[in-house]
Amino acid sequence: MVEREQPTLLAWHAVGAGKIVLENALRHLAQDHKVHIRRVLYLIQPKHEQIIDSDKPKIAKSIEFEKLLMPIDDPTAHLEIYEAVRDKVLPKVANYQPLHINISPGTPAMHTVWMILHASGAFPNNTILWSSQYDYETETSRIDQVDFTINTYLAEIRVQASKQPELAQYDAESRAPARQKALQQLSRYARLSGAPLLILGDRGIGKTRLVETHVKSLKQRKNVVTVPCGTLDSDLADSLLFGHIKGAFTGASQKRDGLLKEADGGILFLDEVQDLPKPLQRKLVRVFQDRKHRYYPVGSDKEQKTNIEVVCASNRSLDELREKLDADLFDRLSHLIVEIPPLRDCREDLEMDWQQVWQELRTDESLPVSPPYNKALKQLFQKHPLPGNLRDLQRLAFLTMAWWLEIKEGDKALDAALAEWQKLEISHSSTNEFGQGTYKERENCFRKRLAD
């Protein structure tokens, strides 16, 4: 969601000539390119702040001017610049369109960071890069658009996610080693065509979202057809999955294509695959025994084929899944396995996850673009087990938004929401009662309590 429909210019302060560079850029954008900037975000190292305060560029009163202090000691250190822009700038500009960036001011390392972030699709859609130039011989200036196209997997993933903001996803720039390893493994396996992919992990960690964003993009398939295995009725499962012909059974007044047919050319996603009805498991063994994916609609003797990629997900451990599934089906689905770690094992990413969840759930333009963040929340992120994973963050975000709309102060709204959230702790209380860990471990804990 766009916060303001106003052209915004983002640029570093150029030490020694920053005032002139900015004034010339604004003038040439308006005169030569008909781009009338209404807001300037000016990135400054703290040690240069006084220079700007005493010598502010002369810009029109109609243009908002905001300086953003960047915690950078070495303006030639790529990693330091990258992390500062990622943490301070990206959340701020996430909902500004159209966004224009003058990449010329600053050091070569600063120029490089702009290009890297642009190539990764980190900026809002339709962001335009500019390069301002000054000819010392003729003493003339100009600004040109950096108009070559950059296309990467990461950029495509983010474009697709922006079209479906309800699909929360993990940021590909994870800092947590456990999540980095899992996402790298997922990317490696997802690019392999024809091999079933099994994704394991706790409830609420976003397995479905990963399939509908990362996996779909990497496999370059047209759609994802999700089968919520826990909701399948044993009597109707065959018809739902394989389809049926007219007259196949009482009430079958017309032919119906099943989900296997619907997924042709795309991904068949078996969500919580351990809940598949037993009779259906045996029938799927034949479907998944080779790449032809052959099956018979209910009531038909004509074999059908479907071109699908098979992806499964489960919140059970691998041993628990082996017990739940038909042995032959388990063997066919467990060639490539990725285990997504819970949020409690990725605490380095929790602040970033909080930012993403907030922006995905934010629908009221009066709410701040960036979520409140204070010492109390930081301590919670450091210690709380967050058994509901992303759902815990979503619940806290909704509570904070509700309080913010009432009291209009970020820290107070967050404190009130935290107090209410900790009283509820629906998922946390159940985890405390029956232990933590896998489903089997919690079941054993429950049985032990009964025995005692």
C-alpha positions as CSV (number, residue, x, y, z in Angstrom):
1,M,0.0,0.0,0.0
2,V,1.4,3.4,-1.0
3,E,1.6,5.9,1.9
4,R,1.8,9.0,-0.2
5,E,1.5,9.6,-4.0
6,Q,4.3,12.1,-4.1
7,P,7.6,12.0,-6.0
8,T,10.4,11.4,-3.4
9,L,14.2,11.8,-4.0
10,L,16.6,9.8,-2.0
11,A,20.3,10.7,-2.0
12,W,23.5,10.8,0.0
13,H,25.0,14.1,1.1
14,A,28.1,14.7,-1.0
15,V,30.8,16.2,1.3
16,G,32.1,19.5,0.0
17,A,29.5,19.9,-2.8
18,G,26.4,18.4,-1.4
19,K,24.3,21.5,-1.5
20,I,25.1,22.3,-5.1
21,V,24.6,18.6,-6.2
22,L,21.2,18.4,-4.7
23,E,20.0,21.8,-6.0
24,N,21.2,20.9,-9.5
25,A,19.6,17.5,-9.4
26,L,16.2,18.9,-8.4
27,R,16.4,21.6,-11.1
28,H,17.3,19.2,-13.9
29,L,14.7,16.6,-12.9
30,A,12.0,19.3,-13.1
31,Q,13.3,21.1,-16.2
32,D,14.7,18.2,-18.3
33,H,12.6,15.2,-17.2
34,K,9.4,16.8,-15.9
35,V,9.9,15.0,-12.5
36,H,8.7,17.4,-9.8
37,I,10.1,16.2,-6.5
38,R,7.9,16.9,-3.5
39,R,10.0,15.2,-0.8
40,V,13.8,14.8,-0.2
41,L,15.3,12.1,2.0
42,Y,18.8,13.2,2.6
43,L,21.2,10.6,4.0
44,I,24.0,12.1,6.2
45,Q,26.7,10.8,8.4
46,P,26.4,12.2,12.0
47,K,29.7,14.0,11.8
48,H,28.4,16.1,8.9
49,E,25.1,17.0,10.5
50,Q,26.2,20.5,11.6
51,I,27.3,21.3,8.0
52,I,23.8,20.7,6.7
53,D,22.2,22.6,9.6
54,S,24.3,25.7,8.8
55,D,24.2,25.4,5.0
56,K,20.9,23.8,4.1
57,P,20.3,23.5,0.3
58,K,18.0,26.1,-1.3
59,I,14.9,24.2,-2.4
60,A,11.3,25.2,-3.0
61,K,9.1,25.6,0.1
62,S,6.7,23.1,-1.5
63,I,9.4,20.4,-1.1
64,E,9.6,18.5,2.2
65,F,13.2,18.2,3.3
66,E,14.1,15.4,5.8
67,K,17.6,14.5,6.9
68,L,18.3,10.9,7.9
69,L,21.3,10.3,10.1
70,M,23.2,7.2,9.0
71,P,25.4,5.4,11.6
72,I,28.4,4.9,9.3
73,D,32.0,5.4,10.4
74,D,33.7,4.4,7.2
75,P,32.1,5.6,4.0
76,T,34.2,3.1,2.0
77,A,33.1,0.0,3.9
78,H,30.5,-1.8,1.7
79,L,29.1,-4.0,4.4
80,E,28.7,-1.1,6.9
81,I,26.9,1.0,4.3
82,Y,24.7,-1.9,3.1
83,E,23.6,-2.7,6.7
84,A,22.8,0.9,7.5
85,V,20.7,1.4,4.3
86,R,19.0,-1.9,4.8
87,D,18.0,-1.2,8.4
88,K,17.4,2.6,8.3
89,V,16.3,3.4,4.8
90,L,14.4,0.5,3.4
91,P,11.7,0.4,6.1
92,K,11.2,4.1,5.7
93,V,10.8,4.2,1.9
94,A,8.9,0.9,1.6
95,N,5.6,2.6,0.9
96,Y,6.7,5.7,-1.0
97,Q,6.0,5.9,-4.7
98,P,7.2,7.1,-7.0
99,L,10.7,6.9,-5.5
100,H,13.7,8.4,-7.3
101,I,17.3,7.8,-6.2
102,N,20.3,9.9,-7.2
103,I,23.1,7.3,-7.0
104,S,25.9,9.7,-7.8
105,P,26.6,11.6,-4.5
106,G,28.8,9.8,-2.0
107,T,31.7,7.3,-2.3
108,P,32.0,4.5,-4.9
109,A,31.0,2.1,-2.2
110,M,27.8,4.0,-1.7
111,H,27.1,3.9,-5.4
112,T,27.6,0.1,-5.4
113,V,25.1,-0.5,-2.5
114,W,22.4,1.4,-4.4
115,M,23.0,-0.9,-7.4
116,I,23.0,-4.1,-5.3
117,L,19.8,-3.2,-3.6
118,H,18.1,-2.2,-6.8
119,A,19.1,-5.5,-8.5
120,S,17.7,-7.4,-5.6
121,G,14.3,-5.7,-5.9
122,A,14.6,-4.2,-2.4
123,F,13.1,-0.8,-3.4
124,P,9.4,-0.2,-4.2
125,N,8.2,-1.2,-7.6
126,N,9.0,1.3,-10.4
127,T,11.8,3.0,-8.5
128,I,14.0,5.0,-10.9
129,L,17.7,5.5,-10.5
130,W,19.4,8.7,-11.6
131,S,23.0,9.7,-12.1
132,S,23.9,13.4,-11.8
133,Q,27.0,14.7,-13.7
134,Y,29.1,17.8,-13.7
135,D,31.4,18.9,-16.6
136,Y,34.2,21.0,-15.2
137,E,35.4,22.1,-18.6
138,T,32.0,23.6,-19.6
139,E,30.9,24.1,-16.0
140,T,27.5,22.5,-16.9
141,S,25.5,19.9,-15.0
142,R,22.9,17.3,-16.0
143,I,21.1,14.3,-14.6
144,D,20.5,11.1,-16.6
145,Q,18.3,8.1,-15.9
146,V,20.1,4.8,-15.2
147,D,17.8,2.9,-17.5
148,F,19.2,-0.6,-18.0
149,T,17.0,-3.5,-16.8
150,I,18.1,-5.6,-13.9
151,N,16.4,-9.0,-13.4
152,T,17.2,-11.5,-10.7
153,Y,15.4,-14.3,-8.9
154,L,15.3,-12.3,-5.7
155,A,13.8,-9.3,-7.6
156,E,11.1,-11.5,-9.2
157,I,10.2,-13.0,-5.8
158,R,9.7,-9.6,-4.3
159,V,7.7,-8.4,-7.3
160,Q,5.3,-11.4,-6.9
161,A,5.1,-10.9,-3.2
162,S,4.1,-7.2,-3.7
163,K,1.2,-8.4,-5.9
164,Q,0.0,-10.7,-3.0
165,P,0.9,-8.9,0.2
166,E,-1.2,-11.3,2.2
167,L,1.5,-13.9,1.6
168,A,4.1,-13.1,4.3
169,Q,7.5,-14.4,3.5
170,Y,10.9,-14.7,5.0
171,D,13.4,-12.1,3.9
172,A,16.1,-13.6,1.7
173,E,18.6,-11.5,3.5
174,S,18.3,-13.5,6.8
175,R,21.0,-12.9,9.4
176,A,20.2,-16.1,11.4
177,P,22.6,-18.9,10.4
178,A,19.9,-21.6,10.9
179,R,17.4,-19.8,8.5
180,Q,20.1,-18.9,6.0
181,K,21.1,-22.6,5.8
182,A,17.5,-23.6,5.4
183,L,16.7,-21.0,2.7
184,Q,19.8,-21.9,0.8
185,Q,18.9,-25.5,0.9
186,L,15.4,-24.8,-0.2
187,S,16.6,-22.7,-3.2
188,R,19.0,-25.5,-4.2
189,Y,16.4,-28.2,-4.1
190,A,13.5,-26.1,-5.6
191,R,15.4,-25.5,-8.8
192,L,15.5,-29.3,-9.4
193,S,12.6,-30.3,-11.7
194,G,10.7,-33.5,-11.2
195,A,11.8,-34.4,-7.7
196,P,9.2,-34.1,-4.8
197,L,10.2,-31.6,-2.2
198,L,9.3,-32.1,1.5
199,I,9.3,-29.1,3.8
200,L,9.2,-29.7,7.6
201,G,8.7,-27.2,10.4
202,D,6.6,-26.1,13.3
203,R,3.2,-24.6,12.8
204,G,3.1,-20.9,12.0
205,I,6.6,-20.6,10.5
206,G,5.2,-19.8,7.0
207,K,5.7,-23.1,5.1
208,T,2.7,-22.4,2.8
209,R,4.0,-18.9,2.2
210,L,7.4,-20.2,1.3
211,V,5.9,-22.5,-1.3
212,E,3.6,-19.8,-2.8
213,T,6.5,-17.3,-3.1
214,H,10.0,-18.7,-3.1
215,V,9.3,-22.2,-4.4
216,K,6.8,-21.2,-7.1
217,S,9.3,-18.6,-8.4
218,L,12.3,-20.9,-8.4
219,K,10.4,-23.7,-10.1
220,Q,9.0,-21.2,-12.6
221,R,5.5,-22.8,-12.5
222,K,2.3,-21.0,-13.3
223,N,0.3,-21.7,-10.1
224,V,0.2,-23.5,-6.8
225,V,-2.8,-25.8,-6.1
226,T,-3.0,-26.4,-2.3
227,V,-4.5,-29.5,-0.9
228,P,-5.3,-29.0,2.8
229,C,-4.9,-32.7,3.7
230,G,-6.4,-32.4,7.2
231,T,-9.8,-31.3,5.7
232,L,-10.2,-34.1,3.2
233,D,-13.2,-36.3,3.7
234,S,-12.3,-39.9,3.1
235,D,-15.5,-40.5,1.1
236,L,-15.0,-37.5,-1.2
237,A,-11.2,-37.3,-1.3
238,D,-10.8,-39.4,-4.5
239,S,-13.3,-37.3,-6.4
240,L,-11.7,-34.0,-5.2
241,L,-8.2,-35.1,-6.1
242,F,-8.7,-37.2,-9.2
243,G,-12.0,-35.8,-10.5
244,H,-14.9,-38.0,-11.8
245,I,-16.9,-38.6,-14.9
246,K,-20.7,-38.1,-15.2
247,G,-22.6,-40.8,-13.4
248,A,-19.6,-42.1,-11.5
249,F,-21.6,-42.2,-8.3
250,T,-25.0,-41.0,-7.0
251,G,-25.2,-37.2,-7.4
252,A,-22.4,-37.0,-10.0
253,S,-24.6,-35.3,-12.6
254,Q,-21.7,-33.9,-14.5
255,K,-18.0,-34.4,-15.2
256,R,-15.6,-32.7,-12.8
257,D,-11.9,-32.2,-13.1
258,G,-9.9,-32.9,-9.9
259,L,-7.1,-31.0,-8.3
260,L,-4.5,-33.1,-10.2
261,K,-5.9,-31.7,-13.4
262,E,-6.1,-28.2,-12.0
263,A,-2.5,-28.3,-11.0
264,D,-1.4,-29.3,-14.5
265,G,1.6,-27.1,-15.4
266,G,1.9,-25.9,-11.8
267,I,2.7,-27.2,-8.3
268,L,0.5,-29.6,-6.3
269,F,1.1,-28.7,-2.7
270,L,0.1,-31.3,-0.1
271,D,-0.2,-29.2,3.1
272,E,0.1,-31.2,6.3
273,V,0.6,-34.4,4.3
274,Q,0.6,-36.6,7.4
275,D,-3.2,-36.1,7.5
276,L,-3.9,-37.8,4.1
277,P,-6.6,-40.5,4.5
278,K,-5.0,-43.9,4.4
279,P,-6.9,-45.2,1.3
280,L,-5.9,-42.2,-0.6
281,Q,-2.2,-42.6,0.3
282,R,-2.0,-46.0,-1.5
283,K,-3.6,-44.5,-4.6
284,L,-1.1,-41.6,-4.7
285,V,1.8,-44.1,-4.6
286,R,1.1,-44.9,-8.2
287,V,0.7,-41.2,-9.2
288,F,4.0,-40.3,-7.7
289,Q,6.0,-43.4,-8.9
290,D,7.3,-41.6,-12.0
291,R,7.3,-38.2,-13.7
292,K,4.3,-39.1,-15.9
293,H,2.0,-38.7,-12.8
294,R,-0.7,-41.1,-14.2
295,Y,-4.1,-41.5,-12.6
296,Y,-7.8,-42.5,-13.3
297,P,-10.7,-40.1,-12.6
298,V,-13.4,-41.8,-10.5
299,G,-15.6,-44.0,-12.7
300,S,-13.3,-43.8,-15.7
301,D,-11.1,-46.4,-17.4
302,K,-9.1,-43.8,-19.4
303,E,-5.7,-43.0,-17.9
304,Q,-4.9,-39.3,-17.5
305,K,-1.6,-37.6,-17.0
306,T,-0.7,-34.4,-15.4
307,N,2.5,-32.3,-15.5
308,I,3.1,-31.2,-11.9
309,E,5.8,-30.5,-9.4
310,V,5.0,-32.1,-6.0
311,V,5.7,-30.2,-2.8
312,C,4.6,-31.4,0.6
313,A,4.7,-29.9,4.1
314,S,4.3,-31.2,7.6
315,N,4.6,-29.9,11.2
316,R,5.7,-33.4,12.3
317,S,9.3,-34.7,12.6
318,L,10.6,-37.0,10.0
319,D,10.3,-40.0,12.3
320,E,6.7,-39.1,13.1
321,L,5.9,-38.6,9.4
322,R,7.3,-42.0,8.6
323,E,4.9,-43.5,11.1
324,K,1.9,-41.6,9.7
325,L,2.5,-42.3,5.9
326,D,2.3,-45.4,3.9
327,A,5.9,-46.7,3.6
328,D,6.0,-46.5,-0.2
329,L,4.5,-43.0,-0.3
330,F,6.9,-41.8,2.3
331,D,9.8,-43.2,0.2
332,R,8.6,-41.3,-2.8
333,L,8.1,-38.0,-1.1
334,S,11.2,-37.9,1.1
335,H,14.1,-37.6,-1.4
336,L,14.6,-33.8,-0.8
337,I,13.9,-32.6,2.7
338,V,14.2,-29.1,4.1
339,E,13.6,-28.3,7.7
340,I,12.6,-24.6,8.4
341,P,13.7,-23.5,11.9
342,P,11.3,-21.9,14.3
343,L,11.5,-18.2,15.2
344,R,13.1,-19.0,18.5
345,D,16.1,-20.4,16.7
346,C,16.3,-17.3,14.5
347,R,16.3,-14.5,17.0
348,E,18.7,-12.4,14.9
349,D,15.8,-12.0,12.4
350,L,13.0,-11.2,14.8
351,E,13.1,-7.5,14.4
352,M,13.1,-7.9,10.6
353,D,10.2,-10.4,10.8
354,W,8.3,-7.9,13.0
355,Q,8.8,-5.2,10.4
356,Q,7.5,-7.5,7.6
357,V,4.5,-8.7,9.5
358,W,3.5,-5.2,10.4
359,Q,3.7,-3.9,6.9
360,E,1.8,-6.9,5.5
361,L,-1.1,-6.4,8.0
362,R,-1.1,-2.6,7.9
363,T,-4.3,-1.6,6.0
364,D,-5.1,1.7,7.7
365,E,-3.1,4.6,6.2
366,S,-3.1,6.4,9.5
367,L,-1.0,3.7,11.1
368,P,2.8,4.3,11.0
369,V,4.7,2.6,8.2
370,S,7.2,1.2,10.6
371,P,6.0,-0.7,13.7
372,P,6.7,0.5,17.2
373,Y,9.8,-1.1,18.8
374,N,11.0,-0.6,22.3
375,K,13.1,-2.2,25.1
376,A,10.2,-4.4,26.3
377,L,9.7,-5.9,22.8
378,K,13.4,-6.4,22.4
379,Q,13.5,-8.3,25.7
380,L,10.6,-10.4,24.6
381,F,12.3,-11.3,21.3
382,Q,15.4,-12.3,23.2
383,K,13.7,-14.7,25.6
384,H,10.1,-15.7,24.6
385,P,9.8,-19.2,22.9
386,L,7.2,-17.8,20.5
387,P,5.6,-21.2,19.9
388,G,3.1,-19.8,17.4
389,N,5.9,-18.3,15.4
390,L,4.7,-15.8,12.8
391,R,1.1,-16.1,14.2
392,D,2.4,-14.8,17.5
393,L,3.8,-11.7,15.7
394,Q,0.6,-11.3,13.8
395,R,-1.5,-11.3,17.0
396,L,0.8,-8.8,18.6
397,A,0.7,-6.6,15.5
398,F,-3.1,-6.5,15.4
399,L,-3.2,-5.7,19.1
400,T,-0.7,-2.9,18.7
401,M,-2.5,-1.4,15.7
402,A,-5.8,-1.4,17.7
403,W,-4.2,0.4,20.6
404,W,-2.3,2.8,18.4
405,L,-5.6,3.9,16.7
406,E,-6.9,4.8,20.2
407,I,-3.9,6.5,21.9
408,K,-1.7,7.5,18.9
409,E,1.6,6.9,20.7
410,G,3.8,4.1,19.5
411,D,5.5,3.1,22.7
412,K,2.4,3.3,24.8
413,A,0.4,1.4,22.2
414,L,3.1,-1.3,22.1
415,D,3.3,-1.6,25.9
416,A,-0.5,-1.9,26.2
417,A,-0.6,-4.5,23.4
418,L,2.3,-6.5,25.0
419,A,0.4,-6.6,28.3
420,E,-2.7,-7.9,26.6
421,W,-0.8,-10.3,24.4
422,Q,1.0,-11.9,27.3
423,K,-2.4,-12.3,29.1
424,L,-3.8,-14.2,26.1
425,E,-0.7,-16.3,25.2
426,I,-3.0,-18.9,23.8
427,S,-0.3,-20.9,22.0
428,H,2.3,-20.3,24.8
429,S,0.1,-21.6,27.6
430,S,-0.6,-24.8,25.7
431,T,3.1,-25.2,25.1
432,N,3.9,-24.7,28.8
433,E,1.2,-27.3,29.8
434,F,2.4,-30.1,27.4
435,G,6.0,-29.2,27.0
436,Q,7.9,-27.9,24.0
437,G,9.3,-29.6,20.9
438,T,7.8,-31.9,18.3
439,Y,4.3,-33.2,18.3
440,K,5.5,-36.6,19.5
441,E,7.4,-35.0,22.4
442,R,4.4,-33.0,23.4
443,E,2.2,-36.1,23.2
444,N,4.6,-38.0,25.4
445,C,4.6,-35.2,27.9
446,F,0.8,-35.2,28.0
447,R,0.7,-39.0,28.5
448,K,3.3,-38.7,31.3
449,R,1.1,-36.1,33.1
450,L,-1.9,-38.4,32.8
451,A,0.1,-41.2,34.3
452,D,1.3,-39.1,37.2
